[in-house]
Amino acid sequence: MPFTSAFAPSALTPTDQARDIALAQYANLRRQIPPLYIVLMLNAGALAFAYIGVAPRLLTMLIPGVLIAACIVRLIQWMMREDKALHDIDAALGQMRRTEILAGVVSVGFTFWALALDQYGNAFQHSHVAVFLAITVMGCIFCLTYLPRAAHIVCVIVFGAFLIHYLLVGNFEATSIAINVGLVGAVVLKVLRDSFIAFVQLQQSQRALVEERAQAQLLGEENARLAHSDPLTQLPNRRYFFARLDAVLARARPEDVFCIGVLDLDRFKPVNDSLGHAQGDRLLQEIGARLQRACGPEVTIARLGGDEFGIIVEADIEGAQAIGQSLCDLIQVPVNLRDSQVSVGCSGGLAAWPDAGQTAHDLFDRADFALYHAKKRSRGSCARFSTELEHMIRSEQALESALQTANLGEEIALVYQPIVDSRSLEPVAVEALARWTSPALGPVPAEMLFATAERLGIARTITLTLFDKALEACALLPSSIRLSFNLAAPDIADAETISTLLARIATSGIDARRLTFEITETSLIEDFDTARAALEKLRTCGVELALDDFGTGYSSLSSLHLLPLSTVKIDRSFATRLDDPVGRRLVNAIRNLARSLNLDCVFEGIETDMQLMEATLAGFNFVQGYLIARPGALADVLDLQQLTGPGPQRRYAGGYNRP
């Protein structure tokens, strides 16, 4: 297809891309037309002046005057008009067609006027005519770069008439000049053609870039929506709840009243155990829908995780307690599952601002303790935090005291959850998870262990104690199985902790390539540069780095590009969306992104056979979750290795499947 025909009216309209290119073509042409008329006027005026007194006044005054006047009119029109053709494709095409026609008319007029002058004068004046035609045409060609067909019309008319004229005159030298100028014009047209093709390709590339950015923005918006919504119940999630609470606190005035509450289901675990997680998810979905329908504009409700929900009520404690109790009663209404009715209970706890606390942490902590009191004393009720509960609260000082006097070597331990090949279910790695059982307090959640350790300034001691246990376990594992160890934010920010970890690896005799350190995006937020430097230092010794809970944070894309990662672990929240078309598209997008960066993927939170099948079909080679095994003793992992047999192993080095 000739490069000019792609911009004929019939070819421009079918696609948005052709439309954008045509409008860009016209916008650039519009800037070039005024210089074209200026060149014509200056050169024509100079030629007419050179022939005054030599040629008739008709050729030196009247005809050039009319031509120059026409140029002035067109110049003013181009410069002064409010041009809707910059945005209207039909107007732009019409204007370019008129320009092509006018280019032919103007070429005929100026060319035949110049050749008419060539009948008069001496050799110098004849040379002026040749120079006028050659230079003016070259200038017009360059001004018509963005309208190639018009440039071709000008060249054919001017150089054709130029050559025919000198052939008829029979002047060999002049004919040679005409041929030479024509050849130069052909070369210029070739350059113009290449330039215009490059312009078209640039416009196409810019449009493709805009489309890619739009798609990336849509994915980012969807990620942001997912980051603030629970994929199972479609309620706002924990992140949104605390962001909303912070916003309410920030604008709270002394006369304002509001309360926050925590609702927790009773007898939910037996439903999961007896009917399965799929039915448990259906139950949570129905409860979430009920809560969403029941809450008015004065109530914000969110799923905080598992079977726990949070509420923010813009009312005093009496009104909030009435709302909270009504929600507990609503949840207790039976739900139809598997042709049978399932009923669960619900207890709640409330804390009022500012009496129960001034900060989000204090309010939530006291609402959570009120919930604990309700579950212990009066299940099914919604209790408020009171002075009596204040005296009963498990203070942070008690937890700190227990940790300060703890025998760390005996009280803290590791359990292990396998990461397996999604097709053969053979273990390729184990993740080490911390556990603390205090003689005074009983089992303490890992997050409370690390938060308390950070407050006491003993985070490094806890991490190194756990890492020593992890190295001992790694020595007992088959060489084909790697070990993943979690690093918290204080670990990454502490240069001495990083150096000690490297020293322990060097003296352990364990091949560093069998170790993976897992980090989360939250551990990178405070000082990204320091975190990246620490991870680079770890990476130099041969260990691998994995980004945990990927897909829900804002910094995921930048983290992948800037950190020396080998693996990403897809957040467990996506597992519940594997049977959802939108969820599958998001998961595929994450997988393709990781694959383009040569990163392995582990899909976390696999709890059903269907989720395992969907994750495998989506191209994920490695999975982790309760369907495979719950966290347990190292012996359980070794038993699982024996059960799967010695079949072909995928190596988990430099990523899971790279040797």
C-alpha positions, 0 to 999 in steps of 0.5 A: 500500500502506498504510504499516502493511501493509508490516510485517504478518507476511506481508510482513516475512519474505521479505527481509532488509531487511524483517527488519531494519526490523521488528527496528528498529521493535520496538527503538524501540517497546520504548523507548516503551512504558514512558512510555505506561504511565506516562502512562496511570497518572498521568492515570487516577490524577488523574481518579479522585482528582478524582471521589472523593466524587462518583462511586461507589467502583466508578468511583473506586477499584475499576476505576481500581485494576484498570486501574492495577495492570494497567499496573504489571504490564505496565510491569514486564514491559517493563522487566525482561524479557530480550527475545529479540525484539530479535534474533528476527523471529518473536518481534518480530512476535508481540510487536507483534501482542500490543501491537496487541491490548492497545492495543485492550483498554486503550483500551476499558477506560480510555475506557468507565471515563472516560465512565462517570465523566462521568455524575457531577460538575459542569462542571469535572469533566466538562471533566476527563474530556474533557481526560483522553481528549484528552491521554492519547490524544495521549500514547499516539499519540506513544508508538506512533509505531513501531507505527502500526496500534496508534495508529490502533486507539487513536484510532478507539476513543477518539475514536469513543466520545468523539464518540458519547457527546457526541452522545447526551448532546446537549451542543453545546459538548462535541460541538464539543470532541469533533469538534475533538479528533478533527480534531487527532488526525487531524492528529497521525496524519498527522504520525505517518505521515510520521515512520514513513515517514521512519524506514523510509526511514532504515533502508533507507538505513542498510542500503544504506550497510552493503551498500556498505561491505561491498562496498567492504571486499570490493574492498579485501580483494581489492585487498590480496590482489592487492597481495601476489600475482602474477596470472599464477602465483598465487605471492606477489609482490615486495611480499609477498617483501620484507614477509616478509623484513622480518618474518623479520629483525625477529624473528631471534635470534643463533642463528637461521639462514636464507638468501634466494635469487634464481632466474632462468630461462635461455633464457626470452626465446627462448621468448617471441620464438618462441612468443609472450607467451601461451605464455611466460605458460603456461610461467611458470604451469607453473613457478610451480605446480611451485615451489609444490608443491615448497616445504615450510613452511620455504621461502617463494617469490615471483615477483619479476617477469618470469622472476625468483623469490625464496626465503626458506629457514629453513635454513643455507647448505648446506641452502638450497643443496641446496633451491635446486639442487633447484628449479633442476633442477625448473624444467629439466624440459621443459614441454609447449607447443603439442604440443611440449616446451619446456625452459628453464634456471634459475640461482640465487644465495643469501645467508646471514644474518647472514654475507652481510648484516644488512639486507634490502637487503644480503642481496638485493643479495648473493644477486643478485650470486651469481646473476649469478656463477652465470649467468656461470660455471656456468649451471644451478647455485645459487651461494652468496655467498662472500668471493670474491664479496664482492671481485668485487661491483659496489659502489655506489661504482663506480656513484656514481663513474661518475655523478659523472663522467658527461657527462649531456648525452650519456650519459642519453637518453629513449626514447618509448612511444606511448599510443594510441586503443584503437579506431583505434590512433592515437597520442594521447600518448607517455611519455618513459622515461629511459635511461643508458649509462655508458662504464664500466658500460654500460647502467644501469637507470633505477631505479639511475640515479635511486637513485644520483642521489638518494644523490649529491644530484643528482636535480634535475640528472638530472630537469631534464636529462631534462625539457629533452630532453623539451621538445625532443621535444615541440616536434617532435611534432604538436600533437595528441600529448601528452607524459608525463614521469615524476616521482620522489619526490625531484622531488615533495618538492623545491620548487625542482625544481617551480619550475624545471620550471614556469619551463622550461615557461614559457620553452619556448613549449610549451603546458602543456596538452600535458604530463602529469606521471606519478607513482606512489603510492610517491612519495606515501607519505613526505609526502602533504601536501607531494606534494599541494601540489607537484602543485597548484602544477604543475596551476595552470600547465595541465599534467595529472597522471596516477597510474601503476601504479594498482590495486595500492597501498593508497592508490589511493582516497584518492589519487583523491579528494585529488589533482588528477588527470586520468588513471589508468594501470591497472597492467600486472598487470591485463592478464594477468587480462582473460580471467579473470572475477574480473579483469574484474570488478576492472578494471570496478570500477576503470574505473567508479570512475575514470569516476565521478570524471571521470578518463580511464584508460590500460590499460598492459601490453597485449601481445596482440591478445586483451588489446587486444580485452578492454580495448576491450570493457571501455570503456578508450579508451586503451592502452599496451604492447609490442603497440603499440610498444616504447619507442624513438626519437622518429622511431619514434613519428612514423613510427607517426603517419604510418602511422595516417593523419590520421583523427579525433583524440581530444584528450589534454587535461584528460584524453585525451578532454576538449577 
